[in-house]
């Protein structure tokens, strides 16, 4: 975990050095319940986007655009790109985007569309890269699912 945080902080520092140092650096955290902070006590303080904002300090604006239960897959049972949070993340005009989607795509009903996963991910990335803020996009690995029964994933 410390290694991942170090990599994330390095990426943010790299961006800051490369021209975003005027005003606050906007970071959009896009994802499912893990990003949102579901089942975390006081998620507005304890979710990973909130903690990232604390670690980075006042020169950064970290926004949580997580939506519980969402999928990367457009044909999944709850596509992230069909949520209002997705549009809000685009409107935020971030300098950096962290995307953590994929866990809910492992649900048995979504697996039939896994051959579209890479294409849908590329399309999502491109939708952010086309913004006038020209953000860098960082893909975070989905949490592994070790159960064959994925019905309970939310």
N, C-alpha and C positions, 0 to 999 in steps of 0.2 A: 504494500500500500504506500509506504514512504517513497518507494522508487517511482510509482506512478505520479504522486504529488510532485516530486522533484522534476519529472519530465514535463508535467503541465506547467509548473512555474517557470521552467526554462523556456517553454514555448511562448508564454506570456511576456517574459522579459525580452525575448528576441523580437517580438512584435513591437514592444514599447521602444526599443532602440531603433527600429526601422520605420519611424515616421508617425506613430500614433501618439506621440507624447504631448500633443496639443489637446487639452481638455481631457476628460475622462475616457479611458479605454472601456468600450462596451463589450461585455461578454454575454452571449446568449447560451444558456444551457438547455438543450433540446432533448427530450426523451420521454420515457414512460414513468411508471410509478416510482422507480428508483431515483430518478431525477426529481420528480415532484416531491418526494419525501414521504410517501404513503407509509403509514404505520410507525412513523417516527414521532416520538413525543416532541411537541413544539417544532414542527417541521419548518416554520418560517425562520427559525434560528439554527436548527440542527441538520437540515438537508445539506447535501454536498454543495449545491450552488450557494447557499447562505454561508457555509463555512469557508468556501473559496473566497467569497467577498470579504469576509473578516480577515483571512490570511493576506489578501492582496492590499487591503487598505483603501484609503479615500481616493486614490487616483484611478480606481476601477469601479465600474458599475456592472455588477453581475446580476443578471435577471434569470429567473427560473421559469422556463416555458415547458415544464414537464406536465404530461397528462397521463394519469393512471390508465393502464390497460391498452394503451395504443401500440400499434404495429408499424413497422417500417413498410411492410407490404401494402400496396394500394388496394389489393384484393383481400387483404386480411380482414379479420372481424371488426377492427376498429382502427383504421388508418390515421396515423398522426397528421398527415397532410390535409385531412378533412376536418381538423379542429380549428377553433378560433385561435388557440395558442400558436399554431403554426403561422398564421397570418400576423399575429402580434410579434412573433420572433422576427419575421421579415421586416415589419414596420420599425422595429427597434434599431435597424441599421447597425448591426454589431460589427465590431472589428475582428472578433474571434467567436467561433461557434464550436461548442462541444456537443457532439451528437452521441447519445447513448440509447440506441434502439436495437431491438432484435430479440429480446427475451420472449416477448409475447408472440413473436412469429413462430416460436417452437411449439405452440399449441397444435394439437393434432388437426384441427380444422383449417389451420393456416399452412400446414406443411405441403399441401397439394400445390401451393403457389411458390414454393421455394426456388424454382427455376427462374423466377422473376425478381428475386431478392437483389442481386447485383445491379440489375438495371434500375430498379426502384431506388436503390441507395445512391447510385450515380446521379439520378435525376434530382434527388433531394439535395445532394451536395451542390449540384449545379445551380439549383434555385437560390442558394445562399451566395454562391460565388458571383452570380450576376448582379448582386446588389451594388449600388453606387459606393457603399462603404468598403467593397472589395475584401470581405473578411477571409481570414484563414480558417479552414475547417479542420477540426481535430475529431477523429473517430475514436470513441471509447468502446472497448469490447463489451458485448452484452454479458450479463451474468450467466454462467453456465447453468443449465437445467439438468439435474441428475436423475430425474424421474421420468418414466415413460408416460405417466398420467399427468398431463400438463393442464388439465381442466382447471385446477385451482390457482393457476397463475393469474394475477390481476394487475 
